[in-house]
Amino acid sequence: METISLLLNEALTPYLVHLEGHDSAGNRQLVVSTASGAPVLQRSVNQSQFEDLRSFTDVVDGLHRDILVAEGRLEPCMIAALRSAAQAPRFAVPSV
């Protein structure tokens, strides 16, 4: 588990990540804080998400997004707009 903590701290620099114990469902509490120790966000993450690279990447991406929202650098409505734009059909421009 130390390796996962190191990877999370590296991926979320300059923030500090602390993993806390398991609950009965196999979830761990993940706390992201500033360098001064002020908590930015807290999430419950299932242990299995740390064992698969794709799931681990999703966790880190989600934490990046949640940090941006918590700091006010990204509005939740912008996330919805970006997702909508990404799913919209694209039209090909015919070449002449």
C-alpha positions as CSV (number, residue, x, y, z in Angstrom):
1,M,0.0,0.0,0.0
2,E,3.0,2.3,0.4
3,T,3.6,2.2,-3.3
4,I,0.0,3.3,-4.0
5,S,0.5,6.2,-1.6
6,L,3.7,7.2,-3.3
7,L,2.0,7.1,-6.7
8,L,-0.9,9.1,-5.6
9,N,1.3,11.7,-4.0
10,E,3.4,12.0,-7.1
11,A,0.3,12.2,-9.4
12,L,-1.3,14.9,-7.3
13,T,1.7,17.1,-6.4
14,P,1.7,19.6,-4.8
15,Y,-1.1,18.1,-2.7
16,L,-0.5,15.4,-0.1
17,V,-2.6,12.2,-0.1
18,H,-3.3,10.1,2.9
19,L,-4.9,6.6,2.8
20,E,-6.7,5.5,5.9
21,G,-7.9,2.1,7.0
22,H,-10.4,-0.3,5.5
23,D,-14.0,-0.4,6.3
24,S,-16.2,-3.6,6.3
25,A,-16.9,-3.2,2.5
26,G,-13.2,-3.0,1.6
27,N,-13.2,0.8,1.1
28,R,-10.4,3.1,2.1
29,Q,-10.7,6.7,3.1
30,L,-8.5,8.9,0.8
31,V,-7.8,12.4,2.1
32,V,-6.2,15.0,-0.2
33,S,-4.7,18.0,1.7
34,T,-2.6,21.1,1.0
35,A,1.1,21.2,1.9
36,S,0.0,23.1,5.1
37,G,-2.3,20.2,6.0
38,A,-5.6,21.8,5.2
39,P,-8.0,19.2,3.8
40,V,-9.1,19.8,0.2
41,L,-11.3,16.7,-0.3
42,Q,-12.0,13.3,1.1
43,R,-13.2,10.2,-0.8
44,S,-14.1,6.6,-0.1
45,V,-12.3,4.4,-2.6
46,N,-12.7,0.7,-3.0
47,Q,-9.5,-1.2,-2.6
48,S,-10.0,-3.0,-5.9
49,Q,-9.6,0.3,-7.7
50,F,-6.0,0.4,-6.6
51,E,-5.2,-3.0,-8.1
52,D,-6.1,-2.4,-11.7
53,L,-4.2,0.2,-13.7
54,R,-7.2,1.5,-15.6
55,S,-9.3,1.9,-12.4
56,F,-6.4,3.5,-10.7
57,T,-6.0,6.0,-13.6
58,D,-9.8,6.8,-13.3
59,V,-9.4,7.5,-9.6
60,V,-6.5,9.9,-10.2
61,D,-8.4,11.6,-13.0
62,G,-11.4,12.0,-10.8
63,L,-9.3,13.4,-8.0
64,H,-7.8,15.9,-10.4
65,R,-11.2,17.0,-11.5
66,D,-12.6,17.2,-7.9
67,I,-9.6,19.3,-6.8
68,L,-10.3,21.8,-9.6
69,V,-13.9,22.0,-8.6
70,A,-13.1,22.3,-4.8
71,E,-10.7,25.1,-5.6
72,G,-13.2,26.9,-7.8
73,R,-11.1,26.6,-10.9
74,L,-13.7,24.4,-12.7
75,E,-17.5,24.7,-12.4
76,P,-19.5,21.4,-12.3
77,C,-21.7,22.8,-15.2
78,M,-18.5,23.1,-17.3
79,I,-17.8,19.4,-16.8
80,A,-21.3,18.6,-18.1
81,A,-20.9,20.9,-21.1
82,L,-17.5,19.3,-22.0
83,R,-19.0,15.8,-21.7
84,S,-21.9,16.8,-23.9
85,A,-19.6,18.4,-26.5
86,A,-17.5,15.3,-26.6
87,Q,-20.5,13.1,-27.2
88,A,-22.0,15.2,-29.9
89,P,-21.8,13.8,-33.4
90,R,-19.1,15.2,-35.5
91,F,-19.7,16.1,-39.1
92,A,-17.1,15.5,-41.8
93,V,-16.2,18.3,-44.1
94,P,-16.0,16.9,-47.7
95,S,-12.6,17.4,-49.3
96,V,-12.6,19.3,-52.5
